[in-house]
Amino acid sequence: MINESIAAKKAKTLAEALPYIKRFFGKTIVIKYGGNAMTDEHLKQSFAQDVVLLKLVGMNPVIVHGGGPQINEMLDKIGKKGEFIQGMRVTDAETMNIVG
């Protein structure tokens, strides 16, 4: 049966998650919501559902947003090149005024 298969998969997932739910119950969880995820409707929906689930099982999710693709697009429009050191964006005062 299809419904039994779906139920079995959900039960397995919850059983695997239970140790983490217990470990992080009542804890604040910081989650980065990256700029690439913001551009995909399916990822937006999935992310929102996951955050709601974390709250429902007793965690306190805090979302820190990214915005890399959007920042790059804005900088491209004004002809400014973004600077990265070891994969991390370095944001000077001029860039902060543009994207902040």
N, C-alpha and C positions, 0 to 999 in steps of 0.2 A: 504494500500500500504506500502511496506517495505521502500521505499525511503522517504515517508512522515513521517513515524515513526522515521527514523534516523534523518531527518531534525528537527523534533519536539524535539527530545532528545537533539540535539546540540543547538537548540535555547534556550531550558530550561537551559542548562548548562551555556551558555553565559549570560543569564538573571541573573542567580544566581551569576555569577562571576563579573558582571558589577560594583557593589559597591566596590569590592576589587580592580578592575582595576583602578577605579577613585581615590581611596584612595592612592594607591601605584604608581600612574603614576609619572615618573621622579625620583623615589626613587631607591636607591641601595638595592637589596635584596640578603642576604647571604644565600646560600643553602649548606647544608652538603650532599655530595655524598658519602654515606657509602660504606664500603668495601663489604658488602653482596650484594648490588645492582650492584657492578662492576662484580660480578660473573655470573649474569643472563642476557642473551642476550636480552630477552624481556624487562627487567627493564632498560637496557642501552638505548635501542631505545626509550622507553617511556620517560625516563628522558631527553634525548636530545631533543625530541619533545616539552616537557614541557618548557624547558629552552628557546628554540627558540620562543615559544608562548609568554613567559614573555617579551622577548625583543621586539617582534612585537607589543605588546600592551603598550609599553612605559616604561617598567621597566628596570633596569640595574642589571641583575643577576651576582653575583660573586659566583663561585663554590669553596668550600673548600672540599678537598677529604678526605675520611676516608682510611681505609685499614686494619681494624682489623683482618679479616681472613688471609690476606696475611702476616701481621706482625706475627701473631701467628704461621703460617706455617714456617716462617724463624726462629723464636725462637725455635720451636720444633726441627728443623734440627740441631741446635747447642746445644740442651739440656738445653736451658735457659727458665725459667718460667716467664711469664709476670706477672706484679704486678698490681692489681686493688684496688682502694679505692672508695667505694660507686659507683661502676660501671664505674669509670673513670680510664683509663690506666695511670699508673705512669711510665714514661720512664726515666731510668737512662742514664748516659753518654755512657756506653757500648752499651746499646740497641740502642741509637740514632746513634752510629757509624755503627751499623748493618743495620738499616732500613732507615737511612737518606741518 
